[in-house]
Amino acid sequence: MATIHIQHDTAKSADEIATWLDDNLEKTLKYKVKQDKFTLTWDEAHRILTVKGRMVKGSMAVSENRLICDISIPLLLRPFSSTIKLAVKDTLKQL
């Protein structure tokens, strides 16, 4: 599996980032990746959101003013990694 690493800095606090993820991430995934089903799991103690799909897995670590995303994609999707990274960055601009 190939890994995409994205670090997004924002002016929002960790609580605001977590709230935004709760409110928006699942519906954004359903809209952008219609062919896959995702499960989202929060680790409140470490502020990490784990996303698991049939083909894509990832984690989002939330800290003050920062969101760090690590997304694992299968080798078949590796040619599209720049497109996936751009789509994630565009979505995170809403934060």
Secondary structure, DSSP 8 states (H G I E B T S, - for coil): -EEEEEEEE-SS-HHHHHHHHHHHHHHHHHHH-TT---EEEEETTTTEEEEE-SS-EEEEEEETTEEEEEEEE-GGGGGGHHHHHHHHHHHHTT-
